[in-house]
Amino acid sequence: MRRFFRVAKTLAIAYYAFMLEYRAELILWMLAGSLPIILMGVWTQAAESGQFGGLTPTDFVRYFIAIFFVRQLTIVWVIWDFEEEVVQGKLSPKLLQPLDPVWHHFIGHLSERLARLPFLIGLIVLFFGLYPKAFVLPSLRQFLLFCLALLLAFILRFLIQYTLAMFAFWIERAAAIEQVSFFLYIFLSGYIAPLEVFPESVRQVLQWTPFPYLLHFPATLLIGWPEDLGRSFLVTLVWIGIFFGCNRFLWRRGLQHYSGMGA
């Protein structure tokens, strides 16, 4: 275990230094993910002329700022990196290392979060400067639960995409599968609209899928909306277990099929 943490620390320092070289690019990627802010304006205007799930314009502002924050900290791109490694044979040298290649991707993502965080906090402060009435300070309990939900959301999102990435062993464009999955993600995770505006029957079905726990659940915890904590955390953990099992199965089968340079 001590060796693992030593290796993880070394990888984290290396990837963090690498990410700092592209700080301007990080800012551009953050701005590219500003769709929730645009939707915030749309839903705020709509709420002023009608009732949507009993939410006020201020509720929509808080919600979409929280969605923007959660989305920025849970964004994942591992499928494109892994697809490139498999197709170009770059995976072969990593297989010679006494470390599962997944840790390069996982720690690289975490290091990118640290590099992104100062800019993200600056944007959040700017948003609340523009919408001071929407500012809400979570309690210590809320914040701790949010941090736990955020971590699980990132792990689940990473596992979903990394599991889809395993199909790169058999097809050259595994990222195409992610593009289909992304449509489900943006419509069912609360990205384009709070799940509270969905019909009750739809919400009852969605609560057993992984999508609400990728964005909606952490965001609503942060702003203090009521949630079934026991069910939400349990369903999240179950889906993490399912995708972890599928990932390990596909990884073992994929390695048998892998024929990259040096394999």
C-alpha contacts under 8 A as a table, 3 or more apart, distances in Angstrom:
res1	aa1	res2	aa2	distance
1	M	4	F	5.01
1	M	5	F	6.39
2	R	5	F	5.31
2	R	6	R	6.23
3	R	6	R	5.03
3	R	7	V	6.18
4	F	7	V	5.18
4	F	8	A	6.02
5	F	8	A	4.88
5	F	9	K	5.96
6	R	9	K	5.17
6	R	10	T	6.32
7	V	10	T	5.13
7	V	11	L	6.21
8	A	11	L	5.14
8	A	12	A	6.00
8	A	103	W	7.98
8	A	107	I	7.26
9	K	12	A	5.05
9	K	13	I	6.20
10	T	13	I	5.30
10	T	14	A	6.23
11	L	14	A	5.10
11	L	15	Y	6.01
11	L	104	H	7.20
11	L	107	I	6.83
11	L	108	G	7.66
12	A	15	Y	5.26
12	A	16	Y	5.86
12	A	107	I	5.89
12	A	108	G	6.79
12	A	110	L	7.80
12	A	111	S	5.84
13	I	16	Y	5.16
13	I	17	A	6.16
13	I	111	S	7.80
14	A	17	A	5.30
14	A	18	F	6.26
15	Y	18	F	4.86
15	Y	19	M	6.12
15	Y	107	I	7.56
15	Y	108	G	5.44
15	Y	111	S	5.96
15	Y	112	E	7.57
16	Y	19	M	5.10
16	Y	20	L	6.26
16	Y	108	G	7.46
16	Y	111	S	4.81
16	Y	112	E	6.39
16	Y	114	L	7.45
16	Y	115	A	6.72
17	A	20	L	5.19
17	A	21	E	6.74
18	F	21	E	5.47
18	F	22	Y	7.41
19	M	22	Y	5.47
19	M	23	R	6.82
19	M	111	S	7.36
19	M	112	E	5.92
19	M	115	A	6.49
20	L	23	R	5.28
20	L	115	A	6.25
22	Y	25	E	5.20
22	Y	26	L	6.31
23	R	26	L	4.97
23	R	27	I	6.46
23	R	115	A	7.54
23	R	116	R	7.90
24	A	27	I	5.23
24	A	28	L	6.47
25	E	28	L	5.04
25	E	29	W	6.19
26	L	29	W	5.09
26	L	30	M	6.18
26	L	116	R	6.51
27	I	30	M	5.06
27	I	31	L	6.26
27	I	116	R	7.74
27	I	119	F	7.13
28	L	31	L	5.12
28	L	32	A	6.10
29	W	32	A	4.92
29	W	33	G	6.48
30	M	33	G	5.25
30	M	34	S	6.90
30	M	72	Q	6.90
30	M	120	L	7.80
31	L	34	S	5.28
32	A	35	L	7.64
33	G	36	P	7.66
33	G	68	F	7.73
33	G	72	Q	7.49
34	S	37	I	5.43
34	S	38	I	6.80
34	S	68	F	6.94
35	L	38	I	5.08
35	L	39	L	6.19
36	P	39	L	4.96
36	P	40	M	5.94
36	P	64	F	5.50
36	P	65	I	7.29
36	P	67	I	6.77
36	P	68	F	5.79
36	P	191	Y	6.86
36	P	192	I	6.72
37	I	40	M	4.91
37	I	41	G	6.74
37	I	64	F	6.33
37	I	65	I	6.83
37	I	68	F	7.14
38	I	41	G	5.48
38	I	42	V	6.70
39	L	42	V	4.92
39	L	43	W	6.09
39	L	64	F	7.57
39	L	192	I	6.68
39	L	193	A	7.93
40	M	43	W	5.34
40	M	44	T	5.90
40	M	60	F	6.25
40	M	61	V	5.78
40	M	64	F	5.62
40	M	65	I	7.90
41	G	44	T	5.12
41	G	45	Q	6.21
41	G	61	V	7.86
42	V	45	Q	5.42
42	V	46	A	6.29
43	W	46	A	4.88
43	W	47	A	6.00
43	W	57	P	7.44
43	W	60	F	6.60
44	T	47	A	5.15
44	T	48	E	6.48
44	T	56	T	7.76
44	T	57	P	4.58
44	T	58	T	7.48
44	T	60	F	5.98
44	T	61	V	6.90
45	Q	48	E	5.32
45	Q	49	S	7.09
45	Q	57	P	7.31
46	A	49	S	5.58
46	A	50	G	6.25
47	A	50	G	5.08
47	A	51	Q	5.90
47	A	52	F	6.46
47	A	55	L	7.25
47	A	56	T	6.08
47	A	57	P	5.47
48	E	51	Q	7.98
48	E	56	T	7.53
48	E	57	P	6.40
51	Q	54	G	5.79
51	Q	55	L	6.87
51	Q	56	T	7.84
52	F	55	L	5.74
52	F	196	E	7.88
52	F	197	V	5.54
53	G	196	E	5.37
53	G	197	V	4.75
53	G	198	F	7.91
55	L	59	D	5.73
55	L	60	F	6.89
56	T	59	D	5.08
56	T	60	F	6.56
57	P	60	F	5.18
57	P	61	V	6.39
58	T	61	V	5.05
58	T	62	R	6.26
58	T	133	K	7.19
58	T	134	A	5.62
59	D	62	R	5.21
59	D	63	Y	6.02
59	D	134	A	7.44
60	F	63	Y	4.97
60	F	64	F	6.11
61	V	64	F	5.51
61	V	65	I	6.18
61	V	131	Y	7.86
61	V	134	A	6.37
62	R	65	I	5.33
62	R	66	A	6.16
62	R	134	A	5.57
62	R	135	F	7.30
62	R	136	V	7.98
62	R	223	I	6.80
63	Y	66	A	5.15
63	Y	67	I	6.14
63	Y	194	P	7.57
63	Y	219	A	6.78
63	Y	220	T	7.02
63	Y	223	I	7.10
64	F	67	I	4.75
64	F	68	F	5.99
65	I	68	F	5.08
65	I	69	F	6.25
65	I	124	I	7.43
65	I	127	F	7.64
66	A	69	F	5.03
66	A	70	V	6.13
66	A	219	A	5.03
66	A	220	T	7.63
66	A	222	L	7.01
66	A	223	I	7.24
67	I	70	V	5.14
67	I	71	R	5.86
67	I	190	G	8.00
67	I	191	Y	6.76
67	I	215	L	6.34
67	I	216	H	7.13
67	I	219	A	5.55
68	F	71	R	5.18
68	F	72	Q	6.16
69	F	72	Q	5.33
69	F	73	L	6.56
69	F	120	L	7.41
69	F	124	I	7.66
70	V	73	L	5.25
70	V	74	T	6.17
70	V	150	L	7.04
70	V	215	L	6.30
70	V	218	P	7.05
70	V	219	A	6.42
71	R	74	T	5.20
71	R	75	I	5.83
71	R	215	L	6.64
72	Q	75	I	5.69
72	Q	120	L	7.76
73	L	113	R	6.13
73	L	150	L	7.98
73	L	154	F	7.55
74	T	150	L	7.54
74	T	153	A	6.89
74	T	154	F	4.73
74	T	157	R	7.16
74	T	214	L	7.93
75	I	154	F	7.58
75	I	157	R	7.89
76	V	109	H	7.27
76	V	157	R	7.02
76	V	158	F	6.07
76	V	161	Q	7.48
77	W	80	W	5.91
77	W	81	D	6.94
77	W	161	Q	7.77
78	V	81	D	5.17
78	V	82	F	5.97
78	V	105	H	6.47
78	V	158	F	7.37
78	V	161	Q	6.73
78	V	162	Y	6.16
78	V	165	A	7.48
79	I	82	F	5.18
79	I	83	E	5.90
79	I	161	Q	5.91
79	I	162	Y	5.85
79	I	164	L	7.08
79	I	165	A	4.65
79	I	174	A	7.34
79	I	175	A	6.12
79	I	178	E	7.66
80	W	83	E	5.17
80	W	84	E	6.26
80	W	165	A	7.74
80	W	175	A	6.14
81	D	84	E	5.26
81	D	85	E	6.32
82	F	85	E	5.00
82	F	86	V	6.26
82	F	91	L	7.97
82	F	165	A	6.38
82	F	168	A	7.67
83	E	86	V	5.29
83	E	87	V	6.05
83	E	165	A	6.48
83	E	168	A	5.44
83	E	172	E	7.39
83	E	173	R	7.37
83	E	174	A	6.59
83	E	175	A	7.30
84	E	87	V	5.26
84	E	88	Q	5.81
84	E	89	G	7.97
84	E	90	K	7.50
85	E	88	Q	5.47
85	E	89	G	5.61
85	E	90	K	4.36
85	E	91	L	4.87
86	V	89	G	5.16
86	V	90	K	6.32
86	V	91	L	5.64
86	V	168	A	6.60
86	V	169	F	6.73
86	V	258	Y	7.79
86	V	260	G	6.57
87	V	90	K	7.83
87	V	168	A	7.48
87	V	172	E	6.57
87	V	260	G	7.09
88	Q	91	L	7.99
88	Q	260	G	7.06
88	Q	261	M	7.73
89	G	92	S	5.89
89	G	260	G	4.40
89	G	261	M	4.92
89	G	262	G	7.34
89	G	263	A	7.93
90	K	93	P	6.54
90	K	94	K	7.54
90	K	260	G	7.81
90	K	261	M	7.79
91	L	94	K	5.37
91	L	95	L	6.42
91	L	101	P	7.95
91	L	260	G	7.62
92	S	95	L	5.23
92	S	96	L	6.94
92	S	260	G	6.76
92	S	261	M	6.76
92	S	262	G	5.64
92	S	263	A	5.32
93	P	96	L	5.33
93	P	97	Q	7.09
93	P	262	G	7.54
94	K	97	Q	5.33
94	K	99	L	7.89
94	K	100	D	7.90
94	K	101	P	6.01
95	L	98	P	7.73
95	L	99	L	7.81
95	L	100	D	7.37
95	L	101	P	6.94
97	Q	100	D	7.64
99	L	103	W	7.37
100	D	103	W	6.06
100	D	104	H	7.98
101	P	104	H	5.53
101	P	105	H	7.13
102	V	105	H	5.30
102	V	106	F	6.08
103	W	106	F	4.91
103	W	107	I	5.76
103	W	108	G	7.92
104	H	107	I	5.61
104	H	108	G	5.86
105	H	108	G	4.99
105	H	109	H	6.15
106	F	109	H	5.23
106	F	110	L	6.41
106	F	158	F	7.90
107	I	110	L	4.97
107	I	111	S	6.04
108	G	111	S	5.14
108	G	112	E	6.23
109	H	112	E	5.10
109	H	113	R	6.46
110	L	113	R	5.10
110	L	114	L	6.69
111	S	114	L	5.22
111	S	115	A	6.49
112	E	115	A	5.06
112	E	116	R	6.05
113	R	116	R	5.00
113	R	117	L	5.91
114	L	117	L	5.27
114	L	118	P	7.74
115	A	118	P	7.00
116	R	119	F	5.75
116	R	120	L	6.21
117	L	120	L	4.93
117	L	121	I	6.09
118	P	121	I	5.26
118	P	122	G	6.33
119	F	122	G	5.07
119	F	123	L	6.38
120	L	123	L	5.15
120	L	124	I	6.28
121	I	124	I	5.06
121	I	125	V	6.19
122	G	125	V	5.20
122	G	126	L	6.27
123	L	126	L	4.94
123	L	127	F	6.19
124	I	127	F	5.03
124	I	128	F	6.32
125	V	128	F	5.28
125	V	129	G	6.10
126	L	129	G	4.93
126	L	130	L	6.40
127	F	130	L	5.16
127	F	131	Y	6.16
128	F	131	Y	4.71
128	F	132	P	5.01
128	F	133	K	7.89
128	F	134	A	6.77
128	F	135	F	6.00
129	G	132	P	5.45
131	Y	134	A	5.63
131	Y	135	F	7.32
132	P	135	F	5.50
136	V	223	I	6.74
137	L	223	I	7.88
138	P	141	R	7.92
138	P	142	Q	5.62
138	P	143	F	5.92
138	P	222	L	6.37
138	P	223	I	6.64
138	P	224	G	6.93
139	S	142	Q	5.08
139	S	143	F	6.12
140	L	143	F	5.09
140	L	144	L	6.19
141	R	144	L	5.25
141	R	145	L	6.17
142	Q	145	L	5.20
142	Q	146	F	5.99
142	Q	221	L	6.35
142	Q	222	L	6.38
142	Q	224	G	7.09
143	F	146	F	4.95
143	F	147	C	6.16
143	F	221	L	7.86
143	F	222	L	6.44
144	L	147	C	5.09
144	L	148	L	6.32
145	L	148	L	5.12
145	L	149	A	6.12
145	L	221	L	7.13
146	F	149	A	5.03
146	F	150	L	5.89
146	F	218	P	5.50
146	F	219	A	7.68
146	F	221	L	5.54
146	F	222	L	5.64
147	C	150	L	5.01
147	C	151	L	6.15
147	C	218	P	7.94
148	L	151	L	5.20
148	L	152	L	6.27
149	A	152	L	5.14
149	A	153	A	5.96
149	A	213	Y	7.85
149	A	217	F	7.29
149	A	218	P	5.29
149	A	233	F	7.43
150	L	153	A	5.00
150	L	154	F	6.21
150	L	218	P	5.59
151	L	154	F	5.21
151	L	155	I	6.26
152	L	155	I	5.03
152	L	156	L	6.00
152	L	236	T	7.14
152	L	237	L	7.70
153	A	156	L	5.12
153	A	157	R	6.01
153	A	213	Y	6.10
153	A	214	L	4.69
153	A	215	L	7.21
153	A	218	P	7.59
153	A	236	T	7.71
154	F	157	R	5.11
154	F	158	F	5.95
154	F	214	L	7.20
155	I	158	F	5.08
155	I	159	L	6.04
155	I	240	I	7.40
156	L	159	L	5.09
156	L	160	I	6.10
156	L	214	L	7.25
156	L	236	T	7.48
156	L	239	W	7.28
156	L	240	I	5.38
156	L	243	F	7.87
157	R	160	I	5.19
157	R	161	Q	6.31
157	R	214	L	6.54
158	F	161	Q	5.36
158	F	162	Y	5.87
159	L	162	Y	4.99
159	L	163	T	5.80
159	L	240	I	7.13
159	L	243	F	6.07
159	L	244	F	6.48
159	L	247	N	7.46
160	I	163	T	5.26
160	I	164	L	6.38
160	I	243	F	6.22
161	Q	164	L	5.07
161	Q	165	A	6.08
161	Q	178	E	6.94
162	Y	165	A	4.79
162	Y	166	M	6.61
162	Y	247	N	7.28
163	T	166	M	5.38
163	T	167	F	7.75
163	T	243	F	6.76
163	T	244	F	7.81
163	T	246	C	6.87
163	T	247	N	4.73
163	T	250	L	7.52
164	L	167	F	5.87
164	L	174	A	6.97
164	L	177	I	6.99
164	L	178	E	6.92
165	A	168	A	5.67
165	A	174	A	5.93
165	A	175	A	7.16
166	M	169	F	6.03
166	M	174	A	7.82
166	M	247	N	7.25
166	M	250	L	6.12
166	M	251	W	6.30
166	M	254	G	6.84
167	F	170	W	5.46
167	F	171	I	6.13
167	F	174	A	5.69
167	F	250	L	7.83
167	F	254	G	7.78
168	A	171	I	5.05
168	A	172	E	5.72
168	A	173	R	6.68
168	A	174	A	5.02
169	F	172	E	7.70
169	F	254	G	5.37
169	F	255	L	7.61
169	F	257	H	6.60
169	F	258	Y	5.90
170	W	254	G	7.54
170	W	257	H	7.54
171	I	174	A	6.14
173	R	176	A	5.65
173	R	177	I	7.83
174	A	177	I	5.57
174	A	178	E	7.15
175	A	178	E	5.03
175	A	179	Q	6.49
176	A	179	Q	5.11
176	A	180	V	6.73
177	I	180	V	5.30
177	I	181	S	6.29
178	E	181	S	4.80
178	E	182	F	5.87
179	Q	182	F	5.05
179	Q	183	F	6.80
180	V	183	F	5.57
180	V	184	L	7.17
181	S	184	L	5.36
181	S	185	Y	6.28
182	F	185	Y	4.73
182	F	186	I	6.19
183	F	186	I	5.46
183	F	187	F	6.34
184	L	187	F	5.37
184	L	188	L	5.75
184	L	189	S	7.83
184	L	211	F	7.92
185	Y	188	L	5.50
185	Y	189	S	5.46
185	Y	191	Y	7.71
185	Y	211	F	6.12
186	I	189	S	5.82
186	I	190	G	6.93
186	I	191	Y	5.08
186	I	192	I	6.31
187	F	190	G	6.60
187	F	191	Y	6.47
187	F	192	I	6.26
187	F	193	A	7.79
188	L	191	Y	7.39
188	L	195	L	7.90
188	L	206	L	7.34
188	L	211	F	5.76
188	L	212	P	6.49
189	S	195	L	7.86
189	S	211	F	4.55
189	S	212	P	4.29
189	S	213	Y	7.06
189	S	214	L	6.25
189	S	215	L	5.66
189	S	216	H	5.88
190	G	193	A	5.16
190	G	194	P	4.94
190	G	195	L	5.60
190	G	212	P	6.43
190	G	215	L	6.31
190	G	216	H	5.08
191	Y	194	P	7.34
191	Y	215	L	6.85
191	Y	216	H	7.41
193	A	197	V	7.23
194	P	197	V	5.93
194	P	198	F	7.60
194	P	216	H	7.22
195	L	198	F	5.24
195	L	203	R	6.77
195	L	216	H	7.47
196	E	199	P	7.87
196	E	203	R	7.88
198	F	202	V	6.42
198	F	203	R	6.45
199	P	202	V	5.36
199	P	203	R	6.46
200	E	203	R	5.11
200	E	204	Q	6.22
201	S	204	Q	5.17
201	S	205	V	6.61
202	V	205	V	5.30
202	V	206	L	6.17
203	R	206	L	4.95
203	R	207	Q	6.10
204	Q	207	Q	5.61
204	Q	208	W	7.59
205	V	208	W	5.96
205	V	209	T	7.29
206	L	209	T	5.19
206	L	210	P	7.92
206	L	211	F	7.34
206	L	212	P	6.89
207	Q	210	P	7.70
207	Q	212	P	6.68
207	Q	232	S	7.80
208	W	235	V	6.71
209	T	212	P	7.14
209	T	235	V	7.95
210	P	213	Y	5.78
210	P	214	L	6.96
210	P	235	V	7.47
210	P	236	T	6.56
210	P	239	W	6.32
211	F	214	L	5.48
211	F	215	L	7.52
212	P	215	L	6.00
212	P	216	H	5.11
212	P	217	F	6.02
213	Y	216	H	5.97
213	Y	217	F	4.93
213	Y	218	P	6.92
213	Y	232	S	7.21
213	Y	236	T	6.41
214	L	217	F	7.00
214	L	218	P	7.43
215	L	218	P	5.84
215	L	219	A	6.10
216	H	219	A	5.22
216	H	220	T	6.05
217	F	220	T	5.39
217	F	221	L	6.24
217	F	227	E	7.60
217	F	232	S	7.57
218	P	221	L	5.15
218	P	222	L	6.33
219	A	222	L	5.20
219	A	223	I	6.59
220	T	223	I	5.24
220	T	224	G	5.92
220	T	225	W	5.10
220	T	226	P	7.48
220	T	227	E	7.61
221	L	224	G	5.13
221	L	225	W	6.13
221	L	226	P	7.59
221	L	227	E	7.32
222	L	225	W	7.93
227	E	232	S	7.75
228	D	231	R	5.70
228	D	232	S	6.02
229	L	232	S	5.15
229	L	233	F	6.02
230	G	233	F	5.56
230	G	234	L	6.08
231	R	234	L	5.09
231	R	235	V	5.98
232	S	235	V	5.32
232	S	236	T	6.15
233	F	236	T	5.09
233	F	237	L	6.20
234	L	237	L	5.18
234	L	238	V	6.18
235	V	238	V	5.04
235	V	239	W	6.25
236	T	239	W	5.31
236	T	240	I	6.21
237	L	240	I	4.97
237	L	241	G	6.19
238	V	241	G	5.10
238	V	242	I	6.24
239	W	242	I	4.92
239	W	243	F	6.13
240	I	243	F	5.38
240	I	244	F	5.96
241	G	244	F	5.08
241	G	245	G	6.13
242	I	245	G	5.29
242	I	246	C	6.29
243	F	246	C	4.99
243	F	247	N	5.86
244	F	247	N	5.02
244	F	248	R	6.25
245	G	248	R	5.36
245	G	249	F	6.29
246	C	249	F	5.17
246	C	250	L	6.13
247	N	250	L	5.24
247	N	251	W	5.95
248	R	251	W	4.96
248	R	252	R	6.27
249	F	252	R	5.43
249	F	253	R	6.34
250	L	253	R	5.09
250	L	254	G	5.66
251	W	254	G	5.00
251	W	255	L	6.13
252	R	255	L	5.39
252	R	256	Q	6.73
253	R	256	Q	5.37
253	R	257	H	6.67
254	G	257	H	5.02
254	G	258	Y	5.97
255	L	258	Y	4.93
258	Y	263	A	7.14
259	S	263	A	5.83
260	G	263	A	5.41
